[in-house]
């Protein structure tokens, strides 16, 4: 199985808290990866010198 080691989203608002759209996108990215045999290891949202790991958040 192939792996995507990093994906990230940089927000101009500076707030790294995930929106509902971010969560939907991440879930779809993981589902598409599974169909293609690609494991998504994490997805980071970056803003205002902070970041949020969606793996640590429990989404991935």
Phi and psi in degrees as GROMACS dihedral restraints (atoms count N, CA, C in turn):
[ dihedral_restraints ]
;  ai    aj    ak    al  type     phi  dphi    fc
    3     4     5     6     1   -76.0    20    10
    4     5     6     7     1   161.0    20    10
    6     7     8     9     1  -132.6    20    10
    7     8     9    10     1   141.6    20    10
    9    10    11    12     1  -100.1    20    10
   10    11    12    13     1   115.6    20    10
   12    13    14    15     1   -83.0    20    10
   13    14    15    16     1   -29.1    20    10
   15    16    17    18     1  -145.4    20    10
   16    17    18    19     1   133.6    20    10
   18    19    20    21     1  -134.8    20    10
   19    20    21    22     1   149.5    20    10
   21    22    23    24     1  -151.8    20    10
   22    23    24    25     1   158.4    20    10
   24    25    26    27     1  -130.3    20    10
   25    26    27    28     1   121.6    20    10
   27    28    29    30     1   -99.8    20    10
   28    29    30    31     1   125.3    20    10
   30    31    32    33     1  -103.9    20    10
   31    32    33    34     1   133.3    20    10
   33    34    35    36     1   -72.5    20    10
   34    35    36    37     1   -22.1    20    10
   36    37    38    39     1   -70.6    20    10
   37    38    39    40     1   -21.3    20    10
   39    40    41    42     1    86.2    20    10
   40    41    42    43     1    -7.3    20    10
   42    43    44    45     1   -95.2    20    10
   43    44    45    46     1   113.1    20    10
   45    46    47    48     1   -81.6    20    10
   46    47    48    49     1     4.4    20    10
   48    49    50    51     1   -67.5    20    10
   49    50    51    52     1   130.0    20    10
   51    52    53    54     1   -71.0    20    10
   52    53    54    55     1   138.3    20    10
   54    55    56    57     1   -85.3    20    10
   55    56    57    58     1   170.3    20    10
   57    58    59    60     1   -60.3    20    10
   58    59    60    61     1   -38.5    20    10
   60    61    62    63     1   -63.1    20    10
   61    62    63    64     1   -38.6    20    10
   63    64    65    66     1   -61.7    20    10
   64    65    66    67     1   -43.0    20    10
   66    67    68    69     1   -66.8    20    10
   67    68    69    70     1   -42.4    20    10
   69    70    71    72     1   -62.4    20    10
   70    71    72    73     1   -46.4    20    10
   72    73    74    75     1   -58.2    20    10
   73    74    75    76     1   -45.3    20    10
   75    76    77    78     1   -64.0    20    10
   76    77    78    79     1   -45.0    20    10
   78    79    80    81     1   -61.2    20    10
   79    80    81    82     1   -41.3    20    10
   81    82    83    84     1   -66.4    20    10
   82    83    84    85     1   -39.3    20    10
   84    85    86    87     1   -61.7    20    10
   85    86    87    88     1   -42.6    20    10
   87    88    89    90     1   -65.2    20    10
   88    89    90    91     1   -44.4    20    10
   90    91    92    93     1   -61.9    20    10
   91    92    93    94     1   -45.2    20    10
   93    94    95    96     1   -63.2    20    10
   94    95    96    97     1   -41.2    20    10
   96    97    98    99     1   -59.9    20    10
   97    98    99   100     1   -42.8    20    10
   99   100   101   102     1   -60.9    20    10
  100   101   102   103     1   -40.8    20    10
  102   103   104   105     1   -64.8    20    10
  103   104   105   106     1   -30.3    20    10
  105   106   107   108     1   -98.0    20    10
  106   107   108   109     1     1.8    20    10
  108   109   110   111     1    75.6    20    10
  109   110   111   112     1    29.4    20    10
  111   112   113   114     1  -116.4    20    10
  112   113   114   115     1   123.6    20    10
  114   115   116   117     1   -90.4    20    10
  115   116   117   118     1   124.1    20    10
  117   118   119   120     1   -89.7    20    10
  118   119   120   121     1   117.7    20    10
  120   121   122   123     1   -83.8    20    10
  121   122   123   124     1   -33.1    20    10
  123   124   125   126     1  -167.5    20    10
  124   125   126   127     1   164.2    20    10
  126   127   128   129     1  -141.3    20    10
  127   128   129   130     1   122.3    20    10
  129   130   131   132     1  -105.2    20    10
  130   131   132   133     1   139.3    20    10
  132   133   134   135     1  -110.5    20    10
  133   134   135   136     1   125.7    20    10
  135   136   137   138     1  -118.2    20    10
  136   137   138   139     1   135.6    20    10
  138   139   140   141     1  -171.8    20    10
  139   140   141   142     1   140.9    20    10
  141   142   143   144     1    53.0    20    10
  142   143   144   145     1    46.3    20    10
  144   145   146   147     1    61.4    20    10
  145   146   147   148     1    22.8    20    10
  147   148   149   150     1  -129.6    20    10
  148   149   150   151     1   162.4    20    10
  150   151   152   153     1  -142.5    20    10
  151   152   153   154     1   160.3    20    10
  153   154   155   156     1  -131.1    20    10
  154   155   156   157     1   126.4    20    10
  156   157   158   159     1   -91.2    20    10
  157   158   159   160     1   121.3    20    10
  159   160   161   162     1   -72.8    20    10
  160   161   162   163     1   -16.9    20    10
  162   163   164   165     1   -69.8    20    10
  163   164   165   166     1   -47.5    20    10
  165   166   167   168     1   -65.4    20    10
  166   167   168   169     1   -30.0    20    10
  168   169   170   171     1   -73.4    20    10
  169   170   171   172     1   -14.5    20    10
  171   172   173   174     1    92.9    20    10
  172   173   174   175     1    11.6    20    10
  174   175   176   177     1   -85.4    20    10
  175   176   177   178     1   -36.3    20    10
